[in-house]
Amino acid sequence: MNETIVATATSHGIGSIAIVRLSGVDALKIALRISHKTNITPRYAHLASLYTVDGSLIDQAIIIYFQAPKSFTGEDVVEFQCHGGIVVAEEIIQATLHYGARLATAGEYSKRAFLNGKIELTQAEAIAKLIEAKSVDAAKILARQLKGSLAVFVEESRDMLLLALAHTEVMIDYAEEDLPKDIIDSLSNKLDDLEHKLIELLESSKRRKGLIEGFRVAIIGKPNVGKSSLLNALLSYERAIVSNIAGTTRDTIEEQVCIGSHVIRLIDTAGIREASDEIERIGVERSIASLNEADIIISLFDGSQKWDDEDERIASIIKEMDSSKHLITVINKTDLHRELYNTFLDSLDIINMSVKSDFSILLDKLQTLLDSISSGDELMLVSSRQIQAVQNSLQAIREAKLPLQKGELEFFAYHLTEAIKAISSISKPYSNEDVLDKMFGEFCLGK
């Protein structure tokens, strides 16, 4: 933490402006050496010439100095806003390295901000995920987390568990004190309420994870129903080979495309049928595996062909789908004479269209579905670490209920402590002093 670190704060490549950021005890000293200035006023934009170690001019840039602790990292921070491109920013970095800085590691600025108490863990993870966000809705959710919305929920849940633990410790250690007779029922009701909230948070987060990673949309169907044609139409270019030969697509093809305000990961799968060779068999297996990872599945049927065993296999896959997945069923080739009939289709909400002539109805359906998944102001867990922490807390709460009803308060307190540790890990570590603060804050002991 005593070292001064440097890195570009903007992406590498050609652009109008690039930002190089220094953070650490020697940030100001290094900036003065590079700019040949004697003083830089905090929080003022200074136009200055920047020089290499041998005195050659690098660029004219804006220098802004953020004096500790009033900076993102809580340390002295200096930003150089120079002309964009790779060369200028790299020259500035090399000059800072010569004067004692070192290259920052991935996430080190946010790590220092956390260690210096400028942000807590949920905010740090929100920063990382905001960069990866694949939709406007995701950016809004993460922006709220930067303001501390998830941290507030965690703190409220933690406080409730701490209060329950404080009551329990008093019942164990201070049984002679006057305590409410219905305290066990009260604790049980509070645990039920928290369990319900945590379950809702988990389900909502799993359902909406595509907001950050990009919703996965898989296209399935037997060979020659128009899967590759649909992929090409959605991408607006010929990404997949289209032919009348069954089994042309041997492997899954994955591309990104924007639907409304959402970026989706579109997957064209190999035609699902009894494979004629080993390579096609592997492709079919990968197609079925991709369905398990998809959020939305577009099942495509050929309206110009009679229902056959291959259609029946697609139907059986649809029937066995996880109920959490969203299904869109499309009958393609409506520009040709209709031959496809089956009672299974009567139970589904069908889109009839021709990929070659007009697929706007499918686009509208996709956007409506994506908007509905994304809507709402619920909190969201944005990392596997946060999800695991909530799952661990839930498990501990469930295991605490039975000893509570049996009056086995020592076991109840143990499970409650595990629940507190798990939920606290989302934003800040748990300390034994926390429960003491609750105990002596809620009860008048030793009277």
N, C-alpha and C positions, 0 to 999 in steps of 0.2 A: 504493500500500500504506500510505501515511501517513494516508489518509482514514479516517474512521469511518463505517461503513455501517449501515443499518437496514433491516429488512424483517420482515413477519410470518412466523413459522415454522409457522403452522397455516393451513389452507385458508380462503379467504374464505367468509363465510356465517354463518348463525345456529348458535351452539353454546354450550356451557356455559363453555368456557375458550378464550381466544385467547392466543397467545404472540408477543410482539414481541421481536426480538433485535437488540442492538447489538454491533458488533465493531470494534475499532480502538483507537488510542492514547487517544482522548478518551471512550471508552465509560463509564468510571467517572465522570468529571467531568460528563458529560451526565446520567447517572442521578442523581447528587447534586442537580443543578439541578432536575430534574423532581420528585424526591421530597422536596425541602427537607430532606434528611438531611445530616449532617456526616460520616458514616462508614458504610461497608457492609462487613461482614466477609466475606471470600471463602468461598464454598461453604456459606453459611448462608442459609436462607430467611427473608427479612425481610418482614413485613406492613407496607405503607406506603401512604400516600395519595399520589396522583400529581396534578400540577397543570399547567394550561396556562400559557402565557407570561404571561398577565394575572392569574394566581393563582387561577383558577377550578378547582374540584375536577373531576378527570376520573373517577377510580375509586379504590377500594382494591384493591391488587394485591400479589402476591408478587414480590419482587425477589431474584434470585440472581446473584451476581457470581463469575465464573470468571477468576481472575487469570492473566495470561500467565506462562509458556507452557502452563499446565495447563488448556487449553480446546480445543474442537474446531478452531478456526482457528489456535491458537497465539498469538493476540492476547488482549488484555483483552476479555472478553465479558460483557455484562449481559443477562439475560432478564427481561422483565416478563410475568408470568402474570396477565392481567386477565380480567374477565368477557367472555364471547364476544359475537359480533356484529360488525358492520362499523364502527359509529360509535366505540366506545371505543378499539379498536386504532388506528383512523385518527387519533384525537385524540392518542394517545401518539406516533405517528409524526410528526405535524406538530410537536409540541413538540420532538422530537429534531432535526428538520430545522432548526428555528429556532436551536438551540444548536450547530449546526455539523456534524451528520451529513448524509449524503446517502443516497438510496435505493440499495439494492444491486441490481446487475444479476443476470440469471439465472445461477445456479451460482457466484456470486462467493464465497460462504462456503466451498464445497468447493474452489474455486480457491485461496483463501488458505490453506486447510488443507494443500493439496498443496505450495504454494510455501514454506510454513513447515515442511515435513517431517513433518507430522502424519499424512498419508496418502499413498499412492502412487497411480499412475494407475488400476490395476485396482480399487482400493477406491473411488476417486472415481466411476468408471463404475458400479460395483455399487450405490452410493448412488442414482444417478440411475435405474437400472433397477429397483431395489427398489420405488420409488414406482409404477412402471408395471406391476409383476408381476401376471399374470393367474391365478396359481394358488399354492397352498400350497407345492408342490414348487419353483416358481421362487423363492419367498421363502427357502426353505431353502438353495438353491444360492447365492443372492446373499448370504445371511448368512455362508456359509462364505467367500465371496470377500472380504467385509468383514474377516474374520479373516486373510486373506492367502493362501488356498489356491492361487489362480491365480498370484499373485506368486511363491510358492515354486516352482511348476512352471516358470515363466519363468526364475527365477534358476538352477534346476538345469540347464535346457536351455542357458542362456547360459554357465554355467560349463563345461559339456561342450565347447561350441564354442570358448570361450576357451582351454581346455586344448589342444584340437586345433590351434588357431592358434599357441599358444605352442610346441608341438612342431614345427610347420612352420617357424616363424621360426628356431628353433634349428637345424633341418636346413639351412636356407638360409644362415644367417650363421655357424654354428659347426659346420661339417661335420666338423672334426677331433675334436669331442667324441665320447665313447663313448655311442652311442645304441642302443636296442633294434633288432635287425635286422628284427623283424616289425612295426615301428611303422606302416607303411602299411596292412597288413591290420587292425591294431588300430583305426586311425583310420576305415577304411572300415566296419568292423563297428559302431563307435559311431555313425557317421552314419546307417547303415541303421536302427539301433534308434531314433534320434531321429526320423528320417523317419516311421517307423511310428507313433510316439506322436503326432506332429503331425497325421498323416492321421486317426487315430482321434479326436483332439480336434476337428478340423474337421467330420468327418462327424457326430459326436455333437451338436455345436453347431447345425448346420444342421437336424438331425432334431428337435431340441428347442426351436427358437427360438420356437415357439408358446407355450411356458411363460410367456414374458415378454410377447409381443405378443398372445397369444390365438390358439389353433389355428383356422385357417380351415376350415370345413366347408361344402362346396358340395353342393347337391341338384340332380341333373340328371335329365332324362327327357324324353320327348316330351310334347306338350300333353295336359292332362287326365288325367295319371296320379296326381295328388294331391300335387304338390310344394308348392303354396301351402297346402293343408290340413295337410300335415306341418309346415310352418313355423309356422302358427298354433297347432297343437297343442303344439309344443315351446315356443313363447313364452307359451302360455296366454292369448292374446288374438288378436282378429281383425286381424292386421297386414296381410295380403295379401288382395286381393279373390279370392273363389272363385266360379267360375261354370262352366257346361257349355260355354261358348263357347271354342273353341280359340284360343290366342294372347292370352288375357286379360292375362297377365303379359308386358309388353313389355320390361321392363328388369330387371336384377338388383336384388334387395332384400336389404339386409344389416342384421342385428340381432345383439346380444349376448345370450347366454343362459348360465346356469350349469348345468353337468353335473357332479355330484359336487363335487369341489373345484376344478374347472376352469371358467374363463370361455372360451367359444368364440365365434367370429364366424361366425354362421350365414348362408349365402348362398342365397337362393332364386333360381334362374335362369329365364330365359324358356324356354318349351318349345322343344326343339331339333327343327326340321323345316325343309323348304323354305319360306322365308317368303313370304307373300302380298303384302306391301307393304314399303316402304323402312324404316319405323320398326321393324317386326317383325324385318327382316333385321339391323338394327343391334343389336337386343336379343339375337338369337341369337349374333351375333359376340361380344358382351360376355360372354355365358354361357360360350362356349368359352374366352375369354380368362381368365375367373375360375377355370376348372379348373386352369390352369397355376399359379395362385397358391395354390391350396387345398392343405392338408395331408391332409385326409380328404375323400373323395368318396362321397356316398350316391347310388347309381344306382337310380332308381325305375322299376318296370315295372307295367303294369296287368294283373293276373291275369285280369280278366274279358274281355279283348280278345285276339283272335288276333295272333300275331307278324306284324309288317308291316315295310315298308321303313324307317319311322321308328324302330322298335325296332332294326333292323339298324344304323342310323346310330349309335345310342347304343352298341351293342355294339362297333362299330369304334372309337369314341372310347375306350372302356374298354381295348381291346386295345393302343391306341397310348399309353396313359398311362405316365408316368414311373414306373419301378419303385419309386422312393422314396415314392410316394404310397400312402396306405392306402385300400382300396376296401371299401365295405359295399354289398351288393346286396340290394334289397328288392323283393319282389313284393307289391304293394298290392291292396286290394279282395278279400281272401280271404273276405269275407262274401257275395260273389256267386259264381255258377257259374264254375269255372275253365275258361278257354279258351286260356290262354297256354302254349305248348309250343315249345321249341327246344333243340337239342343244346348250344348255346353256354351256356345256363343250367346245364347239368349239370356244367360245369367250375368253377362258382362256389359259394362258401359262401352260401347263400340264406337270407334272413329272410322268412318268410311272415307277413303281418299285415294288419290293416285299420286305417288311420289313424283312422277314425271311431269304432272300438270300443275298441281297445287297442294302444298303440304302446310299451308298457313293455319289450318284448323288444329294441327298437331302442335305447332309452335305456340298458339294461344293456350292450348291445354297445358303444355309444359310450363309456360310462364305463370299461369294461374296456380298450378300445383306448387311451384317453387315459391311463389309469393305467400301461399297459405302456410307452407312449412316454416317460412322465415318470419312470419308475422308474430307480433307479441313482444312484450317488454320483459319477458322472464329473464332471470339470471341464467348464466351459461358457464359451465365448466369448460375451460379451453385447452386443457392438457390432460394427458393420461395420468400424470401425477395427481392432479386435482381429483379426477374421477376415482382413482384408487383410494385416495384419502377419504372421500365420502363413502365409498363402499366399505372400507374398514370401520369407519365410524358407525355406519348402519349395522354392520354385523355385531359390533360391541354393544350397541343399544339393544338389539334383539336378544343377545345373550344375557343382558342385565335384567331383563323383565322377570324371568322365572325366580331367581334368588330374591328379587324384591318382593314378589308375592308370597314367598315362603318365609320372609323375614330374615333371610340370610344376608345381613347387611354388609358383612365383610366382603363376600363374593360380589354383591351388587356394586360396592364401591370400587372393587378391582376392575370390573367391566366398564364402569362409568369413567374411570381414569383412562382406560384404553380408548374410549370414544372421544374423550377430550383431547388426548394426544393426537389422534388421527385428524380430527376436524381442525385443530389448531395448526397443524403442519401446513395447511393451505396458505396461511398468511404469516404466522409467527409461532415459534416453538412454545410448548407448554412448560410452565415452571410450577413446582410445588407451592411456591409462595402465593400463586394465584388463588388456590383454594383457601389458604389462610386468610387472605384479604377478604374473601367472601364470607368465611366463617365469622370473623370478628366484626365484619361490617353489618351482618344480618342479625347477629344474636348478642345479647348482653350476658356474657359469660363471667363466672367467678364473682357473682354478686353476694 
